[in-house]
């Protein structure tokens, strides 16, 4: 997985340009401060030239120090700080010596002072300037280092989350393919080539539709339902009239974003445990609505509920070993994906009545691609039978219940 480039604070996006901007601003400010103080104290104007020479000296010495510090900053702390102090003392000595020499020339015949006296009297200025410059140099570089490490850690966490989402997403494909390919194999053994070919074509369409999606991507609920219809087309080849479906999608919920392939495992779970074991089959219902700033999705079936192998899935979802007849992929996978995508800001519940039936409730933040505020909750749509010629897409667009022909 490629590492994203580090993006520092805008001012330090170009470190070389930032260094020269700070260098010119800092030493320019020091010159103006010393020159203003000299003029304010009644010193002659030509003293400004002496201050300018001293400033240029400090500017030049700081450039040499920057080269030294750049080599030291990645060393062991003892080496870094010990060599820094030594280099700073040498730099202060050179700076104070040049300043004392220049002032000796300027004040010749005016003040009778020795070089040592001028050196001692002026050494506090280079010590202050170069000491402050050194502290600022290390502070800025350590700040950029910490910022880069924090940024790298954040990106690694994001990539780890993305990788985990991808792993959970890829876990679903073999789970579904096993069932479908097993059904195709059975049709081929029974020499029912036409249904086998039709199922292969629908499987190809389903995989083509799902594989183009990024594992950690989000899709609208309408797109997720479209993917779900492709899956159900395959399952209807197996179960025919035993598989009955119903969709109740409110209009505001159609544009809601959710992780791709979130609902297919829930419907597959219902097919496996509600439709497959019952001779009369079962009805699978999917409903979605917006409540305030939350999207609520329900997947219900009219199967036997927790009785039978489905209980193994529930036990595995809570970390308890289940029966060997259940892979435990579906519900646990969805719970993990929701935790990765939303943290604690989601709800995942399962319900089963005493008389049978099983319901999964998912509640996540309501988000849309256009970041529009959620619309007021619509009244629950009335359930009605559709004419035989009405398509599932038309039914979903009008938010009505759907009962497709097997």
C-alpha positions, 0 to 999 in steps of 0.5 A: 500500500503506497504511503501518502506524502507528508503535508507540513504546515503551509508556511513550511511547505518549502523548508528552504524558502521558510528558512530564508524568510525567517533568516532575513526577518530575524536578522533584519529585525535585530538590525532595526532594533539595535539601530533604533536604540542607538539613534534614540540614545543620541548616537551619531548616524554613522554608528548605524554602519557599525551595527550593519557590519555586526548584523551581517557578521551574525547573519553569515555565522548563523548560516555556517551554524545551520550547516553544522546543526543540520548534521547534528540534529539526527545524532545521539542527544549527547553528541547533538547538545555537546557539539552544539554548545561547543559550536555556539561558543566558537561562533560567539567568540568569532562574532564578539571578536569581529564586533570588538575589532570593528568598534575599535576602529570606529572609536579610535581616538575617542575611547581608549579601551583595550580589545579585551575590554571591548570583547568582554563588553560586547560578548553578551550581544552575540551570545543573546542573538546566536543563542536565541537563533540556535534555540529557534532553529532546533525548536522549529526543526523538532516541531516539524519532526513531531508534526511529520511523525504525528501525520505519519501515525495518523496516515498509518492508522487510516491505512490500517483501518482501510486495510481492515475494511478491505479484509472484511469486505474481501471476506464476503466474496468467497463466502457468497461465491461458494454457495453460488458456484455450488448451485451452478455445479449442481445444475451442470450435474443435472444437465440443466445447462440453460439455468446454469448458463443464466446463473453464470451470466447473473453472477458475472454481472454481480461480480462486475458490479461489485469489484469496481467498488473500492473496498473501503468506499461508500455508496448511496443506499440506492446503489447498494439496493441495486447491487442487492437486486443483482444478488437476489436475481441469482438467488431466485434461480435457486429458490424461485417462488420460495424467495419473496422480497419486499423493499420499503425505502423512503425517498430521503434515505435513497441518497444516504451514504453507507459502506459498500456491500453492507447489506448483501451479507444480511440478505444472504444470511436471511436466505441461508437461514430463513428461505433455505431450510423452510419448504415454503420459503420466507419473505425478506424485507428491507426498510430504510428511513431517516430519523433526525440525523440518523439513517435506520435500516432494517432487514427482516425475514419470516424464518424460524428465528434463532432456532437452528444454525443461525444461533451459531452466527450469533454466538460467534458474533459475541466471541462464543464458539458456535455450531460447526454448521455456521461459518459465522462470517455474516453478522460478525463481519457487519458488526466489525465493519460498522465499528471500523467505519463509525466507531461507537457512533452506530447501532447494530441490533438483532431481534427474534420473536418467540414465534420466529422471524429475525430482524437486524437493525442498523443505525448510522449517521445520515450522510449524503454526497452533497452534505445536505441536511436530512429531510423531515421523516416521511410517513411510513409508506403503505404496503400494496401489491404491484402490477405484474409489469412494474419493475423493481427500480420503479417501485424503489423510486416511488418508495413503495413495497415491492413483491417481485415475481419469482 
